[in-house]
Structure formats: structure tokens, C-alpha cells
Amino acid sequence: MDAAIVQDWPDGEPDETLRTVPLFIEPYWALLPAGHADTGRESIAVSDLMNDRMVLHRDPCDIRTSLRRFCIRNGLEPKVGLELGFNEQIVPFVANGHGVSVVPEMVAEQLNDPRVKAVKLSDAGFGRTVCLVGRADSDASLLVFFAEKHAQNIAVDQENAG
């Protein structure tokens, strides 16, 4: 394999045979059934979800790993109510009142089921970084080069907008 898109790659270059480029960083959002007490709030903390049953993809799962690490760092213990085999099952199970979940912002923005509501999580740093990883000695290094340029352009655009 010459290149891959990965989530939460360890900081720094793991070895000189690979090049990594962060493509984007995105926060996680809470996914709640429409009747949940917190759906009217602008944002909530992960700790606010700890009294609810969690609907999660079973391990291995990048989102679940992120949640687990965050909870350990912050002394939180989620109550796992359901472990599902497919990400596509999470929204219907939350919609039917089986618990709450955590989804990336891009998923939250695409929800079109009125039985669920996504609420921004207010915890700083609780999100994911998606990276391109490529072999430094292959044609994939050209792909990584273009991704680096793309990332630089996004950074400049964000500086100019802010």
C-alpha cells in the first residue's frame, strides 16, 4: 500500500519511510433522541452524557477509541447500552430511544431524521484529526505533497477569514 487515510495518527513522523499530512480536524457532536432533555441546548459536555446509555460501534472503532481515551483522561465512565456492528445502525437506534451516541461533525451536519438531534460537544480537544499517510519512497509521496499544499491553503484561508 502506498498511501492511506487514517484517523488520529500519532503526533510526529513514526519513521522516515512514511510522510503524514493532517487533512482536517473536526469536533465530535452528541447524537440524541429528539425527546432528550438536552436537545434544546446549544452545546453540552461529554460528562452530560454519562447518565445515558451509549449506543456505540463495537471495537475496533476510531470514534469509540477517542471517546474511551477522553473518558479515561477525565475520570468519566460511559454506560454502554448497545454495541453495533455498523455505523449506519447508530442513528436509527438513537432515534428509537435506545440511548445517545457521539458522531463526527460531518455526520451531524448531514442528519435528516427528525427523530434525532445533534448537539455540539463543548469539550475542547474532543474531536478527530484525519491524516493522509504515504510511503516516502513511492509515487504516493506526490499525493502527500499535494495534500500538504491543500492543508497550507486551508490554513491561509482560515487566517484570512478570522
C-alpha positions in Angstrom: 0.0 0.0 0.0 1.4 3.4 -1.0 -1.0 5.7 0.9 -3.9 5.6 3.4 -6.3 8.0 5.1 -6.2 7.4 8.8 -7.7 9.0 11.9 -5.7 10.2 14.9 -2.3 9.2 13.6 0.3 9.6 16.4 2.0 13.0 16.5 5.2 13.3 14.6 6.6 11.0 11.9 6.6 7.4 13.1 9.7 6.7 10.9 11.4 8.1 8.0 9.8 5.8 5.5 6.4 7.5 5.9 5.1 11.0 5.4 1.9 12.2 7.1 -0.2 15.3 6.4 -3.2 16.3 8.5 -6.1 16.8 6.1 -8.6 18.2 8.6 -9.6 18.4 12.3 -13.2 18.0 13.3 -15.1 18.0 16.6 -17.4 15.3 17.8 -21.1 16.0 18.4 -23.6 14.3 20.7 -26.4 12.4 18.9 -29.6 12.5 21.0 -33.1 11.2 20.5 -35.4 14.1 19.7 -37.2 13.9 23.1 -34.0 14.0 25.1 -33.8 16.8 27.8 -30.6 18.3 26.3 -31.8 18.7 22.7 -32.7 22.4 23.3 -29.2 23.3 24.4 -26.6 24.9 22.1 -23.9 22.7 23.4 -23.3 20.1 26.1 -20.3 18.5 27.7 -19.3 14.8 27.4 -19.9 14.5 31.1 -23.6 15.3 30.5 -23.9 12.1 28.5 -22.6 9.8 31.3 -26.1 9.2 32.8 -27.4 8.0 29.5 -26.9 4.6 27.8 -24.4 4.9 25.0 -25.1 3.4 21.5 -21.6 2.7 20.1 -20.0 0.8 17.3 -18.2 -2.2 18.7 -14.4 -2.3 18.9 -12.3 -1.7 16.9 -13.7 1.7 16.2 -11.9 5.1 16.0 -14.7 7.1 17.5 -15.1 4.7 20.3 -11.3 4.8 20.9 -11.4 8.6 21.0 -14.3 8.5 23.5 -12.6 5.9 25.7 -9.4 8.0 25.8 -11.3 11.2 26.6 -13.3 9.5 29.4 -10.2 7.9 30.9 -8.3 11.3 30.9 -11.3 13.0 32.5 -12.4 10.3 35.0 -15.7 9.6 33.2 -17.4 6.2 32.9 -19.8 5.8 30.0 -22.6 3.3 30.3 -22.5 1.3 27.1 -26.1 0.2 26.3 -25.7 -1.2 22.8 -22.7 -2.2 20.7 -23.5 -2.3 17.0 -21.7 -3.8 14.0 -22.3 -1.0 11.5 -22.1 2.8 11.8 -25.3 3.1 9.8 -27.2 1.5 12.7 -26.4 4.1 15.2 -28.8 6.8 14.0 -31.9 4.5 13.9 -31.1 3.0 17.4 -30.7 6.5 18.9 -33.9 7.7 17.1 -35.8 4.8 18.7 -34.7 5.8 22.2 -32.0 3.1 22.8 -29.5 5.7 24.0 -27.2 8.5 22.9 -24.1 8.5 20.8 -21.1 10.5 19.6 -20.6 11.3 15.9 -18.2 13.4 13.8 -19.4 16.9 12.8 -19.7 15.9 9.2 -22.2 13.2 10.2 -24.1 15.7 12.5 -24.4 18.2 9.6 -25.9 15.6 7.3 -28.6 14.3 9.6 -32.1 14.4 8.1 -34.0 12.2 10.6 -36.4 14.4 12.7 -36.3 11.7 15.5 -32.6 12.7 16.3 -30.8 15.9 17.2 -27.1 16.6 17.1 -25.8 18.9 19.8 -22.3 20.3 19.7 -19.9 18.9 22.4 -18.3 21.8 24.3 -15.2 19.9 25.4 -12.1 21.5 23.9 -9.9 19.0 22.0 -12.5 16.2 21.8 -12.5 15.5 18.1 -10.5 13.7 15.4 -7.7 14.5 13.1 -7.8 12.8 9.7 -4.5 12.4 8.0 -3.0 11.2 4.8 -0.1 8.8 5.3 2.1 7.8 2.4 5.3 6.0 1.8 8.1 8.5 1.3 9.7 6.4 -1.4 6.8 5.9 -3.7 4.5 7.8 -6.1 2.3 8.4 -3.1 4.8 11.0 -1.9 3.5 13.2 -4.7 -0.1 12.7 -3.4 1.2 13.6 0.1 2.9 16.7 -1.4 -0.4 17.9 -2.9 -2.2 17.2 0.4 0.4 19.3 2.2 -0.2 22.2 -0.2 -4.0 21.8 0.2 -3.6 21.9 4.0 -1.5 25.0 3.8 -4.1 26.7 1.6 -6.8 25.9 4.1 -4.7 27.4 6.9 -4.2 30.6 4.9 -7.9 30.8 4.1 -8.7 30.4 7.8 -6.2 33.1 8.9 -7.7 35.5 6.3 -11.2 34.8 7.4 -10.5 35.2 11.1 
